[in-house]
Amino acid sequence: MKRLIVLTITVLFLASMGFSANWILDSTSNKLPADLETLVTNAGGTLVKSLDDVGVAVAEFATREEAEAMEAHGFKVMPDIELNWLPGAQNNQGTVEHIGSNEGYYGYQWHLPLIGADLAWDAGYTGYGARVAVVDTGIFYYHPDLTANIDFAAGATFVPGTTDFLDDEGHGTHVSGIVAAVDNDWGSIGVAPHATIIPVKVLSSSGSGNISWIAAGIIHAANQDVDIINLSLGGTISKSGYLPYYTARDAQYYIDLYRKALNYAKSKGALCIHSVGNDSVDMDHNWNQIILPVEAMNANGVGVSATGPKGLQDWYRLASYSNYGTSVVDVAAPGGDYANYPNPYWWYDMVFSTTINLPTTPPGYYRWSWMSGTSMAAPCAAGVAALIVSKYGHMDPSQLKHKLIKSSDDLGKPGADPAYGKGHVNAYEAIK
């Protein structure tokens, strides 16, 4: 079978924001009233959906005043704003290579031996039994490097107008391939090539999504008996509000909402692994800005910064774009970099993985791409966590987090530091 590789790069951009007629109703009692639909109707609204597990609902109201009438019934009320949640945009550089069908792509995947994944495989641990939910743009389930590892029954979409979790953007497919591209002697391979992937589509083809879509996706993933939830996404909001879209009180409510969703995931036995963002900022001193959901995790999840070489040298350097800060970074992992641009073959410094086909992709071809970002670092860490599960079995999220961190290589200053947290993930040490 012929294969097609298309080069892409992740770059920084400002997210768009949109108004919504939908409002999030977050019950302070964590339980929705039995007569919720009647209460919403009497307030002049229409119930859109309910997330019964955490006492959250979404309803349509014409005005803020109508929506806030629900506060009398024990709800925090906030607008369901739309954000762009991907920490970068894919920029097709036009470099296309055709590679023979008998040639594997492992040679491009420098991140795998860097974290000792090959040694973990040799020791007999490849992700069997681990279940990893990827809450993202979905997954291109036709890709031969992914199909066999997908739990189709557990997957879902929360993007209106879509019928399943088919990826129409590419980000989620790239992330999924980093975690668990199939061990099939063909194409690429994931950190945990026998782990099961549960695709949860919460972002549209533009990388955008409403606040409630991501929360609903986390809750759904937590209910699918997963060990790990990968969250390679982040939306930046202002703590002081951003009128006319949302107020300072709304901003605090968003934080509370995601904290509730992440706490629920932990209660269901899932460890959430987060990208920390690509703005090159010190998140210990990012005073009025907050990135969700990573900064709502408290101690329940794992925040991952990105490392990346320059000219295939200095492998453990903090990537030029990576956010940092001891308040959010628990570990570092390979995310690649594009700092060597425009030198020849600069894209080899990025992370190689699966991506979606385009309408122009010839029949019988499938695509892979190079991307950089903390979005790529998080699934490297998630893959290592899946290898731990394949050895020890399902465990409490706190135990899994402890094993992931304890087995990491302490870089930077001894102990926790802003760039690497408590270390750079090491798959082989994790299963030793």
KEVEX-204702 format. One record per residue (C-alpha): x, y, z; residue in three letters; residue number from 1. Coordinates in nm, 3 decimals, decimal comma. Layout:
% residues N
X; Y; Z; ALA; NUM
...
***
This chain:
% residues 432
0,000; 0,000; 0,000; MET; 1
0,135; 0,344; -0,086; LYS; 2
0,174; 0,607; 0,180; ARG; 3
0,191; 0,982; 0,176; LEU; 4
0,364; 1,206; 0,428; ILE; 5
0,269; 1,571; 0,454; VAL; 6
0,473; 1,815; 0,662; LEU; 7
0,286; 2,037; 0,905; THR; 8
0,400; 2,269; 1,182; ILE; 9
0,230; 2,404; 1,491; THR; 10
0,256; 2,782; 1,537; VAL; 11
0,110; 3,026; 1,785; LEU; 12
-0,208; 3,219; 1,717; PHE; 13
-0,478; 3,410; 1,898; LEU; 14
-0,800; 3,222; 1,957; ALA; 15
-1,130; 3,354; 1,836; SER; 16
-1,425; 3,387; 2,065; MET; 17
-1,792; 3,378; 1,986; GLY; 18
-2,122; 3,460; 2,148; PHE; 19
-2,361; 3,182; 2,234; SER; 20
-2,728; 3,174; 2,321; ALA; 21
-2,652; 2,871; 2,539; ASN; 22
-2,589; 2,901; 2,911; TRP; 23
-2,429; 2,655; 3,148; ILE; 24
-2,621; 2,577; 3,467; LEU; 25
-2,391; 2,433; 3,734; ASP; 26
-2,582; 2,304; 4,035; SER; 27
-2,421; 2,399; 4,364; THR; 28
-2,561; 2,077; 4,510; SER; 29
-2,407; 1,868; 4,228; ASN; 30
-2,752; 1,732; 4,154; LYS; 31
-3,004; 1,840; 3,894; LEU; 32
-3,364; 1,889; 4,013; PRO; 33
-3,622; 1,648; 3,879; ALA; 34
-3,827; 1,938; 3,740; ASP; 35
-3,529; 2,104; 3,567; LEU; 36
-3,695; 2,129; 3,227; GLU; 37
-3,999; 2,298; 3,379; THR; 38
-3,781; 2,544; 3,570; LEU; 39
-3,593; 2,632; 3,253; VAL; 40
-3,912; 2,674; 3,053; THR; 41
-4,069; 2,895; 3,319; ASN; 42
-3,758; 3,116; 3,306; ALA; 43
-3,807; 3,158; 2,930; GLY; 44
-3,548; 2,908; 2,813; GLY; 45
-3,510; 2,569; 2,646; THR; 46
-3,316; 2,280; 2,799; LEU; 47
-3,044; 2,165; 2,558; VAL; 48
-2,867; 1,886; 2,748; LYS; 49
-2,789; 1,766; 3,097; SER; 50
-2,478; 1,612; 3,250; LEU; 51
-2,644; 1,430; 3,534; ASP; 52
-2,325; 1,279; 3,677; ASP; 53
-2,196; 1,619; 3,792; VAL; 54
-2,517; 1,822; 3,820; GLY; 55
-2,458; 2,040; 3,513; VAL; 56
-2,698; 2,136; 3,234; ALA; 57
-2,698; 2,355; 2,925; VAL; 58
-3,000; 2,565; 2,832; ALA; 59
-3,079; 2,827; 2,570; GLU; 60
-3,189; 3,171; 2,688; PHE; 61
-3,237; 3,490; 2,495; ALA; 62
-3,080; 3,716; 2,759; THR; 63
-2,848; 3,701; 3,058; ARG; 64
-3,135; 3,815; 3,280; GLU; 65
-3,347; 3,515; 3,183; GLU; 66
-3,056; 3,277; 3,238; ALA; 67
-2,965; 3,424; 3,575; GLU; 68
-3,318; 3,366; 3,696; ALA; 69
-3,199; 3,006; 3,743; MET; 70
-2,970; 3,121; 4,024; GLU; 71
-3,274; 3,121; 4,250; ALA; 72
-3,286; 2,744; 4,204; HIS; 73
-2,929; 2,681; 4,319; GLY; 74
-2,730; 2,719; 3,998; PHE; 75
-2,415; 2,900; 3,901; LYS; 76
-2,500; 3,046; 3,561; VAL; 77
-2,240; 3,128; 3,294; MET; 78
-2,244; 3,181; 2,915; PRO; 79
-2,134; 2,878; 2,713; ASP; 80
-1,871; 3,073; 2,515; ILE; 81
-1,678; 2,932; 2,223; GLU; 82
-1,296; 2,928; 2,233; LEU; 83
-1,025; 2,784; 2,015; ASN; 84
-0,871; 2,515; 2,233; TRP; 85
-0,574; 2,403; 2,025; LEU; 86
-0,247; 2,561; 2,137; PRO; 87
-0,130; 2,617; 1,780; GLY; 88
-0,232; 2,608; 1,415; ALA; 89
-0,119; 2,361; 1,151; GLN; 90
0,072; 2,531; 0,873; ASN; 91
0,123; 2,310; 0,570; ASN; 92
0,470; 2,393; 0,440; GLN; 93
0,415; 2,214; 0,109; GLY; 94
0,689; 1,955; 0,157; THR; 95
0,565; 1,617; 0,042; VAL; 96
0,764; 1,296; 0,031; GLU; 97
0,664; 0,962; -0,116; HIS; 98
0,817; 0,666; 0,062; ILE; 99
0,808; 0,306; -0,056; GLY; 100
0,555; 0,071; 0,096; SER; 101
0,825; -0,158; 0,237; ASN; 102
0,994; 0,116; 0,441; GLU; 103
0,892; 0,183; 0,802; GLY; 104
0,887; 0,525; 0,965; TYR; 105
1,041; 0,441; 1,298; TYR; 106
1,356; 0,627; 1,201; GLY; 107
1,163; 0,954; 1,211; TYR; 108
1,033; 0,889; 1,563; GLN; 109
1,332; 1,006; 1,767; TRP; 110
1,103; 1,066; 2,065; HIS; 111
1,054; 0,692; 2,124; LEU; 112
1,413; 0,583; 2,202; PRO; 113
1,465; 0,916; 2,379; LEU; 114
1,215; 0,812; 2,647; ILE; 115
1,319; 0,446; 2,643; GLY; 116
0,996; 0,319; 2,486; ALA; 117
1,189; 0,063; 2,280; ASP; 118
1,348; -0,077; 2,595; LEU; 119
1,007; -0,103; 2,762; ALA; 120
0,876; -0,298; 2,463; TRP; 121
1,177; -0,530; 2,476; ASP; 122
1,092; -0,592; 2,840; ALA; 123
0,746; -0,707; 2,733; GLY; 124
0,531; -0,402; 2,810; TYR; 125
0,344; -0,248; 2,518; THR; 126
0,022; -0,115; 2,669; GLY; 127
-0,194; -0,428; 2,679; TYR; 128
-0,492; -0,370; 2,906; GLY; 129
-0,455; 0,008; 2,928; ALA; 130
-0,739; 0,233; 2,813; ARG; 131
-0,661; 0,590; 2,708; VAL; 132
-0,929; 0,843; 2,620; ALA; 133
-0,821; 1,119; 2,380; VAL; 134
-1,047; 1,422; 2,429; VAL; 135
-0,972; 1,626; 2,118; ASP; 136
-1,082; 1,675; 1,756; THR; 137
-1,167; 1,306; 1,718; GLY; 138
-0,973; 1,040; 1,532; ILE; 139
-0,941; 0,947; 1,164; PHE; 140
-1,054; 0,592; 1,223; TYR; 141
-0,981; 0,477; 0,867; TYR; 142
-0,607; 0,505; 0,924; HIS; 143
-0,448; 0,157; 0,926; PRO; 144
-0,208; 0,266; 1,200; ASP; 145
-0,500; 0,336; 1,435; LEU; 146
-0,810; 0,134; 1,351; THR; 147
-0,726; -0,184; 1,543; ALA; 148
-0,671; 0,002; 1,872; ASN; 149
-0,993; 0,205; 1,874; ILE; 150
-1,285; 0,120; 2,102; ASP; 151
-1,559; 0,235; 1,867; PHE; 152
-1,843; 0,161; 2,109; ALA; 153
-1,696; 0,385; 2,381; ALA; 154
-1,615; 0,678; 2,151; GLY; 155
-1,844; 0,980; 2,120; ALA; 156
-1,882; 1,327; 1,975; THR; 157
-2,006; 1,639; 2,153; PHE; 158
-1,975; 1,869; 1,853; VAL; 159
-2,319; 1,967; 1,719; PRO; 160
-2,372; 1,871; 1,359; GLY; 161
-2,138; 1,571; 1,370; THR; 162
-2,262; 1,214; 1,382; THR; 163
-1,951; 1,040; 1,516; ASP; 164
-1,595; 1,109; 1,630; PHE; 165
-1,435; 1,122; 1,284; LEU; 166
-1,151; 1,376; 1,294; ASP; 167
-1,189; 1,661; 1,044; ASP; 168
-0,898; 1,871; 1,176; GLU; 169
-0,603; 1,635; 1,228; GLY; 170
-0,490; 1,724; 1,578; HIS; 171
-0,664; 1,438; 1,761; GLY; 172
-0,540; 1,183; 1,508; THR; 173
-0,180; 1,299; 1,553; HIS; 174
-0,216; 1,284; 1,933; VAL; 175
-0,375; 0,936; 1,917; SER; 176
-0,092; 0,804; 1,702; GLY; 177
0,166; 0,924; 1,953; ILE; 178
-0,013; 0,731; 2,228; VAL; 179
-0,096; 0,410; 2,048; ALA; 180
-0,029; 0,379; 1,675; ALA; 181
-0,058; 0,006; 1,608; VAL; 182
0,237; -0,233; 1,613; ASP; 183
0,184; -0,368; 1,260; ASN; 184
0,525; -0,352; 1,089; ASP; 185
0,392; -0,064; 0,882; TRP; 186
0,392; 0,313; 0,916; GLY; 187
0,452; 0,461; 1,261; SER; 188
0,421; 0,321; 1,613; ILE; 189
0,291; 0,463; 1,940; GLY; 190
0,453; 0,475; 2,282; VAL; 191
0,202; 0,210; 2,395; ALA; 192
0,118; 0,030; 2,068; PRO; 193
-0,123; -0,219; 2,223; HIS; 194
-0,320; 0,025; 2,437; ALA; 195
-0,685; 0,093; 2,357; THR; 196
-0,786; 0,440; 2,239; ILE; 197
-1,126; 0,591; 2,324; ILE; 198
-1,183; 0,890; 2,091; PRO; 199
-1,394; 1,175; 2,230; VAL; 200
-1,459; 1,456; 1,984; LYS; 201
-1,509; 1,793; 2,154; VAL; 202
-1,359; 2,030; 1,896; LEU; 203
-1,475; 2,126; 1,549; SER; 204
-1,275; 2,135; 1,227; SER; 205
-1,147; 2,480; 1,325; SER; 206
-1,021; 2,360; 1,664; GLY; 207
-1,298; 2,552; 1,837; SER; 208
-1,549; 2,434; 2,092; GLY; 209
-1,786; 2,557; 2,357; ASN; 210
-1,694; 2,541; 2,724; ILE; 211
-1,961; 2,277; 2,782; SER; 212
-1,839; 2,048; 2,504; TRP; 213
-1,503; 1,991; 2,670; ILE; 214
-1,660; 1,939; 3,013; ALA; 215
-1,906; 1,689; 2,864; ALA; 216
-1,622; 1,508; 2,688; GLY; 217
-1,422; 1,470; 3,009; ILE; 218
-1,724; 1,332; 3,192; ILE; 219
-1,804; 1,089; 2,910; HIS; 220
-1,444; 0,969; 2,899; ALA; 221
-1,443; 0,913; 3,273; ALA; 222
-1,746; 0,685; 3,237; ASN; 223
-1,572; 0,456; 2,986; GLN; 224
-1,359; 0,262; 3,235; ASP; 225
-1,043; 0,440; 3,124; VAL; 226
-0,710; 0,459; 3,302; ASP; 227
-0,595; 0,782; 3,141; ILE; 228
-0,758; 1,087; 2,980; ILE; 229
-0,533; 1,284; 2,747; ASN; 230
-0,618; 1,654; 2,724; LEU; 231
-0,395; 1,813; 2,460; SER; 232
-0,605; 2,128; 2,455; LEU; 233
-0,628; 2,455; 2,639; GLY; 234
-0,839; 2,768; 2,632; GLY; 235
-0,709; 3,093; 2,780; THR; 236
-0,948; 3,317; 2,970; ILE; 237
-0,904; 3,635; 3,168; SER; 238
-0,972; 3,617; 3,541; LYS; 239
-1,106; 3,972; 3,530; SER; 240
-1,350; 3,885; 3,253; GLY; 241
-1,363; 3,984; 2,888; TYR; 242
-1,667; 4,194; 2,821; LEU; 243
-1,905; 4,158; 2,648; PRO; 244
-1,836; 3,785; 2,631; TYR; 245
-1,799; 3,695; 2,999; TYR; 246
-1,754; 3,858; 3,338; THR; 247
-1,501; 3,799; 3,616; ALA; 248
-1,764; 3,596; 3,798; ARG; 249
-1,819; 3,385; 3,485; ASP; 250
-1,445; 3,321; 3,467; ALA; 251
-1,442; 3,185; 3,821; GLN; 252
-1,743; 2,971; 3,738; TYR; 253
-1,556; 2,821; 3,440; TYR; 254
-1,272; 2,725; 3,671; ILE; 255
-1,517; 2,568; 3,915; ASP; 256
-1,689; 2,377; 3,632; LEU; 257
-1,368; 2,221; 3,505; TYR; 258
-1,250; 2,143; 3,854; ARG; 259
-1,577; 1,958; 3,907; LYS; 260
-1,531; 1,761; 3,581; ALA; 261
-1,170; 1,673; 3,661; LEU; 262
-1,255; 1,570; 4,016; ASN; 263
-1,526; 1,346; 3,874; TYR; 264
-1,274; 1,185; 3,638; ALA; 265
-1,043; 1,114; 3,933; LYS; 266
-1,332; 0,965; 4,130; SER; 267
-1,394; 0,726; 3,838; LYS; 268
-1,031; 0,614; 3,840; GLY; 269
-0,893; 0,816; 3,547; ALA; 270
-0,568; 1,014; 3,553; LEU; 271
-0,598; 1,332; 3,342; CYS; 272
-0,280; 1,429; 3,156; ILE; 273
-0,270; 1,789; 3,029; HIS; 274
-0,063; 1,991; 2,786; SER; 275
0,045; 2,317; 2,954; VAL; 276
0,034; 2,539; 2,644; GLY; 277
0,255; 2,694; 2,380; ASN; 278
0,281; 3,062; 2,472; ASP; 279
0,638; 3,058; 2,613; SER; 280
0,505; 3,207; 2,937; VAL; 281
0,586; 3,160; 3,303; ASP; 282
0,258; 3,028; 3,435; MET; 283
0,366; 3,100; 3,793; ASP; 284
0,339; 3,470; 3,707; HIS; 285
0,068; 3,481; 3,441; ASN; 286
-0,139; 3,696; 3,670; TRP; 287
-0,467; 3,770; 3,494; ASN; 288
-0,467; 3,481; 3,248; GLN; 289
-0,560; 3,122; 3,317; ILE; 290
-0,545; 2,823; 3,086; ILE; 291
-0,825; 2,570; 3,119; LEU; 292
-0,856; 2,289; 3,194; PRO; 293
-0,493; 2,244; 3,308; VAL; 294
-0,504; 2,516; 3,576; GLU; 295
-0,821; 2,372; 3,725; ALA; 296
-0,666; 2,033; 3,795; MET; 297
-0,521; 2,112; 4,141; ASN; 298
-0,312; 1,806; 4,232; ALA; 299
-0,543; 1,561; 4,056; ASN; 300
-0,378; 1,556; 3,714; GLY; 301
-0,042; 1,576; 3,541; VAL; 302
0,076; 1,889; 3,358; GLY; 303
0,330; 1,827; 3,081; VAL; 304
0,580; 2,073; 2,934; SER; 305
0,755; 2,006; 2,603; ALA; 306
1,117; 1,939; 2,517; THR; 307
1,256; 1,942; 2,166; GLY; 308
1,592; 1,934; 1,987; PRO; 309
1,740; 2,194; 1,755; LYS; 310
1,907; 2,038; 1,455; GLY; 311
1,864; 1,695; 1,616; LEU; 312
2,092; 1,804; 1,899; GLN; 313
2,037; 1,899; 2,262; ASP; 314
1,746; 1,659; 2,294; TRP; 315
1,627; 1,763; 2,639; TYR; 316
1,614; 2,141; 2,589; ARG; 317
1,288; 2,308; 2,686; LEU; 318
1,104; 2,370; 2,358; ALA; 319
1,109; 2,730; 2,239; SER; 320
0,731; 2,763; 2,267; TYR; 321
0,659; 2,564; 2,583; SER; 322
0,492; 2,722; 2,883; ASN; 323
0,660; 2,652; 3,215; TYR; 324
0,610; 2,699; 3,588; GLY; 325
0,617; 2,482; 3,898; THR; 326
0,248; 2,552; 3,958; SER; 327
0,146; 2,348; 3,653; VAL; 328
0,438; 2,140; 3,524; VAL; 329
0,469; 1,795; 3,680; ASP; 330
0,683; 1,633; 3,409; VAL; 331
0,834; 1,710; 3,071; ALA; 332
0,812; 1,498; 2,756; ALA; 333
0,914; 1,523; 2,389; PRO; 334
0,702; 1,775; 2,201; GLY; 335
0,946; 1,863; 1,925; GLY; 336
1,048; 2,209; 1,809; ASP; 337
1,072; 2,423; 1,496; TYR; 338
1,351; 2,650; 1,623; ALA; 339
1,587; 2,526; 1,348; ASN; 340
1,370; 2,675; 1,071; TYR; 341
1,461; 2,755; 0,790; PRO; 342
1,765; 2,528; 0,793; ASN; 343
1,744; 2,211; 0,582; PRO; 344
1,527; 1,936; 0,724; TYR; 345
1,429; 2,150; 1,020; TRP; 346
1,102; 1,959; 1,051; TRP; 347
1,288; 1,645; 1,164; TYR; 348
1,307; 1,811; 1,507; ASP; 349
0,929; 1,780; 1,538; MET; 350
0,721; 1,479; 1,643; VAL; 351
0,612; 1,239; 1,370; PHE; 352
0,269; 1,074; 1,387; SER; 353
-0,052; 0,993; 1,203; THR; 354
-0,290; 1,251; 1,057; THR; 355
-0,610; 1,272; 0,856; ILE; 356
-0,662; 1,225; 0,484; ASN; 357
-0,775; 1,523; 0,277; LEU; 358
-1,028; 1,530; -0,007; PRO; 359
-0,729; 1,550; -0,241; THR; 360
-0,552; 1,246; -0,092; THR; 361
-0,530; 0,976; -0,360; PRO; 362
-0,716; 0,649; -0,297; PRO; 363
-0,499; 0,397; -0,118; GLY; 364
-0,278; 0,661; 0,043; TYR; 365
-0,266; 0,756; 0,410; TYR; 366
-0,096; 1,050; 0,575; ARG; 367
0,150; 1,121; 0,855; TRP; 368
0,286; 1,456; 0,965; SER; 369
0,542; 1,634; 1,180; TRP; 370
0,401; 1,863; 1,448; MET; 371
0,538; 2,042; 1,753; SER; 372
0,364; 2,142; 2,073; GLY; 373
0,287; 2,054; 2,429; THR; 374
-0,003; 1,877; 2,256; SER; 375
0,256; 1,623; 2,142; MET; 376
0,430; 1,605; 2,481; ALA; 377
0,113; 1,515; 2,673; ALA; 378
0,042; 1,195; 2,472; PRO; 379
0,406; 1,088; 2,514; CYS; 380
0,347; 1,103; 2,890; ALA; 381
0,006; 0,937; 2,850; ALA; 382
0,171; 0,655; 2,657; GLY; 383
0,423; 0,602; 2,936; VAL; 384
0,137; 0,595; 3,188; ALA; 385
-0,030; 0,328; 2,970; ALA; 386
0,287; 0,118; 2,984; LEU; 387
0,278; 0,142; 3,364; ILE; 388
-0,082; 0,018; 3,361; VAL; 389
0,014; -0,268; 3,129; SER; 390
0,262; -0,387; 3,393; LYS; 391
0,080; -0,319; 3,719; TYR; 392
-0,285; -0,317; 3,614; GLY; 393
-0,546; -0,051; 3,684; HIS; 394
-0,462; 0,162; 3,986; MET; 395
-0,577; 0,472; 4,168; ASP; 396
-0,493; 0,786; 3,965; PRO; 397
-0,275; 0,916; 4,248; SER; 398
-0,067; 0,597; 4,239; GLN; 399
-0,033; 0,614; 3,863; LEU; 400
0,075; 0,978; 3,882; LYS; 401
0,329; 0,888; 4,150; HIS; 402
0,481; 0,609; 3,940; LYS; 403
0,496; 0,831; 3,631; LEU; 404
0,673; 1,110; 3,819; ILE; 405
0,900; 0,888; 4,031; LYS; 406
1,036; 0,712; 3,721; SER; 407
1,116; 1,038; 3,539; SER; 408
1,471; 1,163; 3,487; ASP; 409
1,542; 1,461; 3,711; ASP; 410
1,667; 1,740; 3,480; LEU; 411
1,735; 2,104; 3,554; GLY; 412
1,790; 2,189; 3,917; LYS; 413
1,743; 1,899; 4,164; PRO; 414
1,381; 1,835; 4,252; GLY; 415
1,094; 2,026; 4,098; ALA; 416
1,180; 2,310; 3,862; ASP; 417
0,973; 2,531; 3,629; PRO; 418
1,086; 2,371; 3,301; ALA; 419
1,081; 1,997; 3,374; TYR; 420
0,868; 1,969; 3,684; GLY; 421
1,002; 1,665; 3,864; LYS; 422
1,161; 1,513; 3,557; GLY; 423
1,151; 1,401; 3,195; HIS; 424
0,938; 1,089; 3,140; VAL; 425
1,126; 0,761; 3,107; ASN; 426
0,927; 0,461; 2,984; ALA; 427
1,187; 0,201; 3,071; TYR; 428
1,237; 0,326; 3,425; GLU; 429
0,859; 0,335; 3,461; ALA; 430
0,824; -0,039; 3,400; ILE; 431
1,146; -0,149; 3,577; LYS; 432
***
